Amino acid sequence: MKRILLLRHAQSSHENDGGGDFARRLTPRGEGAAPLMGRHMAAAGRIPERVVVSAARRARDTVEGLWRDWPTRPPTLVEGELYGAAPGELMSRLRGLPDGEASVLLVGHNPAIQQTALDLAGSGDGEAYAAMRAKFPTAALAVLDAEVERWTNLGPGCAKLTAFVRPRDLEGG
């Protein structure tokens, strides 16, 4: 089985300090939501074996916030190609992961994160699916389990949506 954790970056400011969209920082709300989600992930046993994150500042800052209460930091790849990637490109990236790793956290941007989660989910929690389809807010996490041995076998509808967690669902969110 492979576990896919898809996280939209935490809320970011629309001010960019002259660095354009790529350099936008987290808002105070985003700075609080990232560690809140990180604590949830740790408590729920959802710390991945690998993290793949967009190179955009808001995505990298989100990962830094997640790590605050994790016992260890998993190997992390910062990838410029994830910024502005389409859902198909995210799926291709997931298919290229090493088969020896059973879980990954991919941190990126909407609409690609949301659509990738919807595409992968072939079964699972119907309420969570409806909520995820309606809106995938900042710092929200989709947890999908795919009964495949190899990452290359991932495809539309192959995974079970086991959870969709928004910061507002958590205490303090």
N, C-alpha and C positions, 0 to 999 in steps of 0.2 A: 504494500500500500504506500502511496505517496500523499503527503499532506501539503496543501497549498494554502498559504495565508496571504491574502491580498489586502493591503492597507492603503487607503488614500492618505496622502500627507495631511498633517494637521493644518488648521486654519492659518492662512497667511495674510499679510497686509497687502493692500493694493498699492502701497508706496514701495518703490524699488531702489531708493538711494542711488539712482543713476545707473544701476546695473541691468536694467530691463527686467522683464518677467522672470528670467532665470535666477536672478539674485534676490527675489523677494524673501523677506524674513517672516517668521511666525509672529502672529499677534500674541498678546498675553494669554488669550483664550487657547490658542494653539500650543503655547508653551506649557500650559497646564494639562491639556488633553493628551499630549504624547506620553508623559510619564504615567498618567492615569491608565491609559491603554497598556502600557508596558507592565504595570503592576497586575492588571487583569490577566495579561498573557502569561506572566510568571505563575500567578496563583492557579490558573487553569491548566498548567502544564503545556503551554503553547509556545515555548521558546524554540525557534527553528534551528536546524543544523547549519543553515546558510541564510544570509540576507543579501538581497539584490535590490539596490536603490537607485533611483534617478539621481543624476548629478545636480539637479536643481537644488539651490540652497534650502528651500523649505522642506524638501524630502529628506535631505541629509540631516537637517536640524531635528526633524521628526524622529529619525532613527536614534540620534543622540539622546533624545528624551526618553525613548523606549528603554534604552540600556540602563537608565539610572538605577533601577531596582532589580536588574537581572544579575544572577550569580556570575555569569560569564558573558562575554561578547562573542557571538558566533562569527565565523569568517564572513566578511562583508565585501561585496563588489559594488563600487560606485560606477554607474554606467550612463554616459551621456546619451546613448541611443534611446534610453527609456523616456527621456524628456520629449514629449510630443509624439510618442509611439502610439500606433493604432492597436486595437485589440489583437489582431493577427500577429503583430510583431511581439506583443507580450506573450502570446501563446508559443511562438517560435522560441523565445528566450527560455521559457519554462521547459520546453522539449529538449533544450540543449544542456540541461543540468546534468551533473555526474550521477549515474545510477546508484552509486554507493550512498548517496544522501537521501534520506526519506522525507525530509521536510524543508520547505523554503518559505521565507517571507519576502514578498515582492512589494516594495513601496514605490508608488507612483502617483499618477494624475488621472483625473476624470477627463473625458468619459471612458477612457480605455480600461481603467481598473474595474469600474462597474460593469462594463460590457463583457470583459473577460470572465468575471465572476458569474454573470448570467449565462454566458456561453458554456462554461464548464459544468454548471449545476444541472444535472439531469434528474436528480431526486433529492430528497431530504426534507427539511423543515419548510413546509408550505408558507407559514406565517413569516418566517425569516426571509424567504424568497420574495414574497410580496413587498415586504418592507424594503428590501435591497433594490427591487425593481423600481419602487416609487421614488426613492432617493438614497444615494450613497454619500452621506455627508463627510466632511473632513474628519480625519482620524478614525473613520469607521473601518472595521475589520471583518472580512468574510473568511470563514474557515471551511475548506473543502477537502474531502478525502476521496481519493481516486484509487480504486482497486486495480492498479496496474503495477507491474514490476519495473517497468522502464519509463523514464520521463518521455521518451519519444512516442509512447503510446497514448499520451494525453490527447484528448480531442473533445469536440462539443458534446456535452451531455454525459461525459464519462465519470463525473464526480458527484458525490453526495454533499449537499450543503449542510454542514453540521451546526453552524452558528453564524449569525450576523450580529455584531456587537457595535453599537454606537456609543460615543462618550456619554451621551445623556442616559444610557441604560445602566451606567455604572455609578456607584456612590461617589458623589463629588463632581459628577459630570453635568 
